[in-house]
Amino acid sequence: MSPDDPIASLNQVLSEVIDEIAAIKQARRAVPATHALHRTLDRLFADLVAWKELLIERDEVLGVSPLAVMPSAAGRRPANLWPHSVDDDEVRRTIDEHIDRLQEHVRSAIVEQANEESRAPLVEMQQGLLVNKRALEESVDSH
């Protein structure tokens, strides 16, 4: 598949979603469960898992096995985003940067899709990422 292939761009987003699921798992461990940010991360995590499933379903409709073109979640080595203790602001900034990068890849993939059925899960992701980004900015505990 060429880099301009619509299926390749769809799978690039899927691969990044899988990476972001791992990043959010780390973020959830770094932020106390009682903090507003943790609840926001929980919602983002649930959205990422749902989007992963949508993209996998789309691959199946297109006759593509995602594992044929990318490593499984078990075969990935996620970076340790915070090898030291961190505060909520540092976690928020890091995840915000991740969302920005994912949004850019989703925008590019939308443009490359040949039909509405392939664009639909990406458009849903794009809208959901905007909602999650706003929630992330607003999830501040008063101390």
Backbone bond lengths (Angstrom), bond angles and torsions (degrees), N, CA, C in turn:
res aa  C-N    CA-C-N  psi(-1)  N-CA   C-N-CA  omega(-1)  CA-C   N-CA-C  phi
1 M - - - 1.450 - - 1.516 109.91 -
2 S 1.289 116.70 135.05 1.459 120.61 178.12 1.521 109.72 -80.27
3 P 1.357 117.73 158.84 1.457 120.63 179.70 1.525 112.65 -61.02
4 D 1.345 118.35 -23.41 1.455 121.62 179.94 1.521 112.17 -89.72
5 D 1.309 117.72 2.33 1.452 123.44 179.61 1.534 109.07 -68.88
6 P 1.346 117.96 130.45 1.459 120.05 179.51 1.528 113.19 -58.03
7 I 1.327 117.35 -37.09 1.467 120.46 179.06 1.527 109.98 -68.05
8 A 1.319 116.66 -39.03 1.469 120.16 178.39 1.529 110.39 -63.06
9 S 1.326 117.31 -40.82 1.471 119.24 -179.99 1.527 110.67 -69.23
10 L 1.325 117.44 -36.36 1.458 121.66 175.89 1.531 109.76 -61.82
11 N 1.334 116.29 -43.92 1.459 120.38 -179.50 1.526 112.60 -72.78
12 Q 1.319 117.67 -26.80 1.466 120.13 173.88 1.533 109.32 -64.04
13 V 1.331 116.09 -42.62 1.468 120.05 177.19 1.528 109.57 -64.46
14 L 1.335 117.40 -44.31 1.461 120.75 178.09 1.527 111.00 -57.69
15 S 1.318 117.00 -44.90 1.457 121.02 179.10 1.529 111.01 -60.89
16 E 1.315 115.91 -42.05 1.464 119.14 179.29 1.530 111.19 -68.17
17 V 1.325 117.45 -37.21 1.468 120.15 176.90 1.532 109.76 -60.35
18 I 1.318 117.16 -42.96 1.467 120.84 178.41 1.532 110.11 -61.18
19 D 1.326 117.16 -41.53 1.469 120.42 176.82 1.525 111.43 -63.92
20 E 1.334 116.16 -39.45 1.469 119.79 -179.22 1.522 111.71 -68.86
21 I 1.320 117.65 -32.46 1.457 120.12 175.38 1.527 109.16 -59.24
22 A 1.326 116.96 -43.55 1.468 120.93 177.89 1.526 111.25 -64.12
23 A 1.326 116.93 -40.09 1.471 120.49 179.16 1.527 110.91 -64.80
24 I 1.322 116.81 -40.79 1.461 119.85 -179.98 1.524 110.59 -68.18
25 K 1.314 117.37 -34.34 1.473 119.70 175.08 1.524 109.60 -58.98
26 Q 1.334 116.77 -44.44 1.469 120.55 178.33 1.522 110.66 -63.31
27 A 1.319 116.10 -43.47 1.464 120.79 -178.35 1.531 110.53 -62.61
28 R 1.323 116.50 -40.63 1.471 120.03 179.77 1.525 111.34 -64.32
29 R 1.331 116.84 -32.25 1.473 119.58 177.02 1.530 111.28 -73.59
30 A 1.324 116.66 -27.24 1.466 120.76 -176.27 1.530 112.88 -83.33
31 V 1.324 117.22 -19.64 1.466 121.31 -175.00 1.534 108.96 -110.22
32 P 1.324 117.41 128.03 1.470 119.88 178.74 1.532 111.69 -55.88
33 A 1.334 115.90 142.08 1.466 121.94 -176.86 1.520 112.64 -61.77
34 T 1.307 117.39 -22.09 1.467 120.57 -178.62 1.529 113.08 -81.95
35 H 1.317 117.89 -8.52 1.468 121.04 -177.21 1.528 110.96 -84.63
36 A 1.318 115.21 148.47 1.468 121.53 177.86 1.525 110.76 -58.72
37 L 1.323 117.17 -36.69 1.457 120.87 -179.47 1.532 110.71 -60.85
38 H 1.307 117.53 -37.16 1.465 120.47 -179.78 1.528 110.42 -62.54
39 R 1.313 117.33 -42.30 1.474 120.91 177.97 1.525 110.83 -63.70
40 T 1.319 117.19 -38.15 1.467 121.34 177.17 1.522 110.12 -65.53
41 L 1.320 116.76 -42.09 1.468 120.84 177.45 1.522 110.99 -63.66
42 D 1.332 117.19 -37.25 1.466 120.47 176.68 1.528 110.74 -59.94
43 R 1.338 116.77 -44.50 1.476 120.49 179.37 1.530 110.87 -65.38
44 L 1.328 117.12 -42.17 1.460 120.84 178.76 1.529 110.08 -63.17
45 F 1.320 116.59 -42.38 1.462 121.06 177.91 1.532 110.23 -58.28
46 A 1.327 117.00 -48.03 1.471 121.02 -179.73 1.529 110.51 -61.14
47 D 1.327 117.38 -40.66 1.464 120.88 178.07 1.522 111.26 -64.09
48 L 1.322 117.11 -44.07 1.466 120.69 -179.90 1.528 111.21 -61.32
49 V 1.318 116.53 -42.02 1.471 120.02 178.69 1.528 109.64 -63.56
50 A 1.325 117.57 -42.84 1.471 120.90 178.96 1.531 110.66 -63.86
51 W 1.327 117.63 -42.13 1.471 121.23 179.53 1.526 110.81 -65.76
52 K 1.319 115.91 -38.02 1.467 119.29 176.93 1.521 109.63 -58.26
53 E 1.313 116.45 -45.56 1.467 120.82 -179.96 1.531 111.35 -63.35
54 L 1.327 117.42 -41.79 1.475 120.78 177.49 1.525 111.29 -59.81
55 L 1.324 116.23 -43.64 1.464 120.18 -178.77 1.526 111.17 -68.64
56 I 1.317 116.85 -38.39 1.465 119.94 177.37 1.528 109.42 -64.90
57 E 1.323 117.22 -42.60 1.469 120.47 177.17 1.529 110.74 -59.68
58 R 1.326 116.52 -41.21 1.471 119.82 179.61 1.518 109.88 -64.67
59 D 1.323 117.34 -41.98 1.466 120.76 176.36 1.525 110.80 -57.79
60 E 1.323 116.16 -44.30 1.464 120.12 -179.37 1.524 110.96 -61.92
61 V 1.338 117.39 -41.41 1.467 121.18 177.09 1.528 110.36 -61.55
62 L 1.324 116.18 -37.07 1.467 121.26 -179.57 1.525 112.28 -80.81
63 G 1.332 117.02 -3.72 1.457 120.61 178.26 1.511 114.40 79.11
64 V 1.337 115.92 27.23 1.459 120.95 -177.44 1.522 109.25 -117.25
65 S 1.324 115.99 137.74 1.459 120.55 172.59 1.526 107.72 -96.90
66 P 1.333 117.84 116.14 1.472 119.30 -179.80 1.527 113.04 -56.39
67 L 1.337 116.91 -33.41 1.462 119.43 -178.52 1.522 112.41 -68.63
68 A 1.330 116.86 -14.75 1.463 120.11 176.97 1.524 111.32 -74.98
69 V 1.338 116.78 -20.04 1.463 119.53 -175.34 1.531 114.20 -121.63
70 M 1.353 116.57 -0.10 1.467 118.80 179.94 1.517 110.01 -154.41
71 P 1.336 116.80 157.54 1.463 118.77 177.44 1.523 110.86 -71.79
72 S 1.317 116.44 149.45 1.464 121.08 175.38 1.523 108.91 -69.32
73 A 1.324 116.30 170.10 1.465 120.24 177.82 1.527 110.17 -59.00
74 A 1.332 116.49 -37.61 1.462 120.61 -179.83 1.529 112.07 -67.58
75 G 1.329 117.37 -26.61 1.455 121.53 -178.06 1.518 114.19 -88.77
76 R 1.313 116.93 5.66 1.478 120.81 -178.60 1.523 110.32 -100.12
77 R 1.290 114.94 150.23 1.465 121.54 175.47 1.532 107.82 -116.56
78 P 1.346 116.85 91.81 1.464 118.45 -178.10 1.527 111.53 -66.91
79 A 1.313 115.19 144.43 1.460 120.78 175.91 1.523 108.83 -67.61
80 N 1.315 116.17 146.06 1.459 119.96 173.77 1.522 106.41 -81.68
81 L 1.333 115.93 102.83 1.463 120.56 -174.17 1.519 113.06 -67.98
82 W 1.320 116.59 -30.78 1.454 120.38 -177.98 1.523 109.53 -136.12
83 P 1.337 117.72 85.88 1.467 120.14 -179.72 1.535 112.22 -73.13
84 H 1.307 115.97 0.27 1.468 122.19 -179.53 1.526 107.11 -133.91
85 S 1.315 117.12 173.41 1.463 118.57 177.69 1.530 109.13 -70.76
86 V 1.309 115.34 147.20 1.462 120.91 -176.97 1.523 109.81 -134.86
87 D 1.318 114.64 160.68 1.454 118.59 174.47 1.531 109.22 -99.72
88 D 1.313 115.54 170.17 1.455 120.84 -177.14 1.528 112.15 -58.55
89 D 1.325 117.02 -37.04 1.469 119.73 -178.47 1.524 111.85 -63.37
90 E 1.329 116.91 -40.34 1.466 119.83 179.37 1.532 110.50 -67.15
91 V 1.326 116.67 -41.20 1.468 120.53 177.04 1.527 109.06 -62.26
92 R 1.319 116.60 -46.42 1.464 121.52 -179.10 1.528 111.02 -58.94
93 R 1.323 117.12 -45.21 1.484 120.83 179.65 1.524 111.10 -62.17
94 T 1.315 116.17 -44.75 1.467 119.83 -178.32 1.528 110.79 -63.87
95 I 1.325 116.99 -47.12 1.469 120.35 -179.43 1.523 110.22 -66.75
96 D 1.297 118.09 -35.91 1.466 121.81 176.39 1.532 110.29 -59.97
97 E 1.321 117.31 -42.77 1.470 121.16 176.66 1.524 111.00 -62.97
98 H 1.321 116.87 -39.51 1.468 121.14 178.35 1.526 110.39 -63.81
99 I 1.330 116.27 -43.05 1.464 120.08 178.54 1.524 110.07 -62.88
100 D 1.326 117.54 -42.37 1.471 120.79 178.38 1.531 110.89 -57.37
101 R 1.309 116.16 -45.60 1.469 120.67 -178.86 1.531 110.76 -65.36
102 L 1.323 116.18 -43.31 1.460 120.10 178.98 1.531 110.64 -64.50
103 Q 1.324 117.32 -40.62 1.470 120.50 177.52 1.524 110.98 -58.67
104 E 1.307 117.20 -41.67 1.477 121.04 180.00 1.525 110.62 -63.39
105 H 1.325 116.92 -43.61 1.464 120.11 179.46 1.526 111.43 -67.13
106 V 1.328 117.15 -37.13 1.464 120.87 178.22 1.527 109.37 -64.96
107 R 1.345 116.90 -44.72 1.483 120.20 178.09 1.524 110.90 -57.47
108 S 1.303 117.11 -45.71 1.470 121.04 179.60 1.523 111.31 -63.28
109 A 1.314 116.48 -42.28 1.469 120.40 -178.61 1.527 111.26 -66.56
110 I 1.328 117.37 -35.87 1.467 120.38 178.27 1.520 109.95 -59.47
111 V 1.310 116.21 -45.84 1.466 121.33 -178.48 1.527 111.17 -62.12
112 E 1.325 116.59 -34.70 1.462 120.71 -175.24 1.532 114.02 -81.11
113 Q 1.332 117.73 -12.38 1.466 119.32 -176.64 1.524 111.02 -74.24
114 A 1.325 114.98 140.70 1.465 121.68 -175.42 1.524 112.88 -87.06
115 N 1.329 117.85 -16.65 1.464 118.53 -177.04 1.523 110.80 -144.93
116 E 1.315 114.14 163.34 1.463 121.24 -176.97 1.530 111.82 -64.81
117 E 1.328 117.57 -34.93 1.460 120.24 -179.21 1.528 111.70 -62.26
118 S 1.319 117.04 -33.76 1.466 120.29 178.15 1.525 111.70 -82.43
119 R 1.331 116.38 -28.24 1.474 119.35 177.52 1.523 112.24 -74.05
120 A 1.343 117.02 -32.67 1.468 121.24 -172.19 1.533 114.33 -53.51
121 P 1.336 120.25 -50.52 1.469 117.66 -179.50 1.535 112.10 -65.94
122 L 1.318 116.60 -30.25 1.463 120.00 178.88 1.529 110.95 -71.42
123 V 1.331 116.31 -39.49 1.470 119.69 177.14 1.519 109.77 -64.72
124 E 1.337 116.29 -40.71 1.468 120.11 176.44 1.528 110.53 -59.60
125 M 1.328 116.22 -43.14 1.467 120.56 177.46 1.517 111.21 -62.13
126 Q 1.330 116.42 -45.00 1.462 121.25 -178.27 1.531 109.76 -57.59
127 Q 1.313 116.83 -46.39 1.469 120.82 179.74 1.524 110.90 -65.68
128 G 1.326 116.36 -42.59 1.458 120.59 179.39 1.515 112.88 -65.46
129 L 1.316 116.65 -36.33 1.471 119.61 177.88 1.521 110.99 -64.75
130 L 1.319 117.26 -37.75 1.472 120.30 176.63 1.527 110.73 -62.27
131 V 1.322 116.51 -43.99 1.462 120.99 178.47 1.527 110.43 -62.55
132 N 1.330 116.63 -44.69 1.460 120.45 -179.96 1.516 112.00 -66.34
133 K 1.320 117.04 -36.81 1.469 120.87 178.88 1.533 110.05 -63.09
134 R 1.341 116.18 -44.64 1.471 119.84 177.28 1.522 110.97 -62.30
135 A 1.328 116.65 -44.62 1.455 121.18 179.72 1.530 111.06 -60.77
136 L 1.322 115.82 -39.35 1.455 121.33 179.16 1.541 110.25 -61.73
137 E 1.326 115.70 -44.02 1.475 120.21 179.23 1.522 112.14 -64.76
138 E 1.333 115.82 -31.53 1.475 120.22 -175.87 1.510 113.21 -90.64
139 S 1.321 118.78 -8.07 1.473 121.21 -175.30 1.515 110.92 -86.81
140 V 1.313 114.37 75.39 1.457 121.35 -179.03 1.536 108.32 -121.07
141 D 1.302 115.53 126.32 1.467 119.73 176.02 1.512 108.65 -83.27
142 S 1.317 116.45 141.99 1.472 119.67 173.67 1.520 107.67 -86.78
143 H 1.308 114.82 131.71 1.480 119.87 -177.67 1.491 110.19 -111.14
